[in-house]
Amino acid sequence: MKRAEESAKHYQTFEDLELYQVARAFRKAMYGLTHQLPAVEKFALASQIRRAAVSLTNNIAEGHGRFYFLEQIKFTLQARGSLEELIDDLNTCEDEQYFALIELTLLKEQGWRVHKLVNGYLRFLRRRVGRSARVEETPGNDLGDAELDDLFFGRFNSSTLERFNDSR
């Protein structure tokens, strides 16, 4: 348990997660596969694979950006669903004999490795829910009130701010 906590402190962005790095490599491999599909699949299977591949890494990234572990879990589950969809797309490629079986087998192995990492990350997040549903952020990059005012209120005209303040 101590090791998991120490590892968690190391991660600063979703790009630091091994899960994201391996999923990203798999997404790239799946994109490469779409370029080799027959023309008849350009707007069908190729498009579907690209959407699911992007969904895989997008959901990992979006979940990491959420403040609550339950939301992180929700997005990670979405990522796992997209991953399993991609593995099924590889089955479709096999059934239609679009690629050599060895190539598809290697891609499926890469996909199942991502799957193991997703499940491990889900276990980690679920253990964290028991302590607190809210993710604690490390201090250091916080903006003060003056910086926040400059950042946000400078973008609105005074009539918009008056309506906002009146609705409170």
N, C-alpha and C positions, 0 to 999 in steps of 0.2 A: 504494500500500500504506500509506503514511504517513497519507493522508487517512482511510482506513478505520479505522485505529487511533485517530485523533483523534476520529472520529465515535463509535466504540465507547465511548470514555471518557465521552461526553456522556450516554449512556443510563443511567438509574438504575432504571427499572421497565419492565415490558412496555408500560405505557401510553404511554411515551415513544417507542416504536418507530413509525415511519411505517406499517410493515406492519400493526401492530395497529390503528392509527387508521383506516386505509382499510378493513381487514377489518371493523371494528366498524360503520362506516357502511354497508357492504354487508350485514352481518347485519341491521341495522335496516331496510334497504330490503326485504330478503327477508321479514322478519317482517311488514312492512306489506303485502306481497303476499299473505301467507296470510290476512289479514283480508278480502281481496276475493275469495277463491276461493269457488266454489259450495259450498253446504252439504254436498253429497255428498262433498266432499274434506276436510271438517273433521277426520276421524279418520284419513285416509289421507295424501294428498299434503301437506296443510297441516302435519300433525304431523311428517312426514318432513322437510319443509323447515326447520321450527323446530329439530329435533334436529341437523340437519347445520349449520345456521347457528350454533348455539351451540357445536357441536364445533369449528368453524373458529376462533373466537376463544379458546375454552377451551384448545385445543391450542397455540396461539401463546403464551398466558399460561403454561401449565404447562411448556412447553419452556424458556421464558425463565427459569423458576425452578429449573431443573436445574443441577447443578454441572459436568456433563460435556458438551462440545460434541456428542459422539455422541448423547447423550440429547436435546439440543436439536434435533438434526437429525431424530431419530426422530419427535418430536412435531410438528415443522414439516412433515414428510412426511405425517403424519396430517391436519394442517390442510389441506394441498394436496388430499388425497383427499376431504375433506369439501367443499372448494371445488368440485372437479370434479363432485361429486354434485349440488351446488346448480345448477351450469350445466346439467347434464342435466335437473334438475327444471324449469328454464326451458324446455328443449326440450319437455318433457311439456306444459307450459302452452301452448306454441305449437301443438303437435300437436292438443291438445284445444280450441284456440281460446278459451281462457279470458280472454285479454287481447289488446289491440292489439299488432300486431307491432312497432311503434316502441317501445312501452314495454318489451317483452321484449328488444329489441335494445339499448336503453340499459342495462338491468340486466346483460345479458351482457357488454357493454363494461366496465362497472364490475367485474364478476367477473373478466374477463381482466386488468384492471389489478391487481387483488389477486394474481392468479396470477403476474404478472411480479415483483411485490414479494416474493412467497414464494420464487420461484426465485432472486432476487437475495440474499435473506437466507440461503438454503441455500448459495449460493456463498460468501458471507462466512463462514458457520460452517464449511464444509468447508476453507477456507483456514486457519482457526484450528486445526483438528484437527492439522495438520502440526506446529504449534509445541508444543501441549500439549493433551491431551484434557480437562484440567481447567480450568474457568473460574476465573479469579482474581478474588476479590472485593476491593473497595477497603476499606482499614481505616477505622475511624472510628466505626462503630456497633457494635463488638464489645462484648459483655458480659464482665465479668471472672468469675472462678470464683465469687465470693461472690454476684453477681447471678444467675448460672445456678443455683446451689444454691437460692437463694430462689425462683426462677421454677419450677423443676421439682420439687425434693424436698419443698417445702411442700405439694404436691398429693397426695402418697402417704402412706399410714399406715406406721408403722414395720415391720409384718410384711411388707408388700410389698417394702420396701427390703431387709429381711433376706434374703428369698428371692432378690432380684436380686443382692445381693452374694455369696450362697452359690453361685449358678450361675456365677459368674465363675471 
